[in-house]
């Protein structure tokens, strides 16, 4: 029996290793590509152990010829930080895109978590006529793709003069994230024993105090899971940011990456890899900080009460 268990354990570890490797390779590929010039990537030398011959190239990554070319080319190199230096010096609007995206993701996550937790607490603990029906209708709307509401939201943006404004995107993102948070937090709060709530109220705690001092600490795993999902969703959102904005000062990072090709009038693979890698960092940091709450939070929120 022990031999069979060891074989099963080894098999499971191999499966997990393969799955983990397939998820890590794309990230490593982007990291390696960000450290290579465009002409090296174009020639297939994208991995860190592949050297390339350094060339003097023009804005499109093509080798210079004639008097502009260097007679004796420099030695071969493996990696370079040239793409990152070009981003900071040539890509106009990158700091603005970064700030707008981080502000929208952080503020949108906070607002939607606060309002969604309150609504979830209300659905879980207050019994009123139409409670289940209203909650069911909210859940059904999650099945609707966001693209279905795009035209209606676009008209509302114009009517309320929120087009080309960061506040308009913030409202759209916070409202769009509420439904999933309400669903998860309602189920998280419903798993908390009512005896704890009754004991707190007997001790003189009011409704707000029960929510803030009891429900929030106990439901922190669900809140962390919602925070990760919401932050990543807002950070990576592209369609609304592209549709509701036309000015560089209000655009987000995904739209900025999309506009990278138009701004340079070329396709520079190395700079594109560097930009994508920089867009990963905040998401990775948030997930690392909250990952220990993620699985338990989703497990609690997935249980229907």
Buried (B, 14 or more C-beta within 10 A) or exposed (E): EEEEEEEEEEEEEEEEEEEEEEEEEEEEEBBBBBBBBBBBBBEEBBEEEBEBBBBEBEEEBEEEEEEEEEEEEEEEBBBBEBBBEBBEEEBEBBEBBBEBBBBBBBBBBBBBBEBBBBBBBBBBBEEEEEEEEEBEEBBEEEEEEEEEBBEEBBEBBEEEEBBBBBEBBBBBBBBBBBBBBBBBBBBBBBBBEEEEBEEBBEEEBEEEEBBBEBBBEBBBBBBBBBBBBBBBBBBBBEEBBBBBBEEBEBBBBBBBBBBBEEEBEBEBBBBBBBBBBBBEEBBEEBEEEBEEBBEBBBEBBEEEE
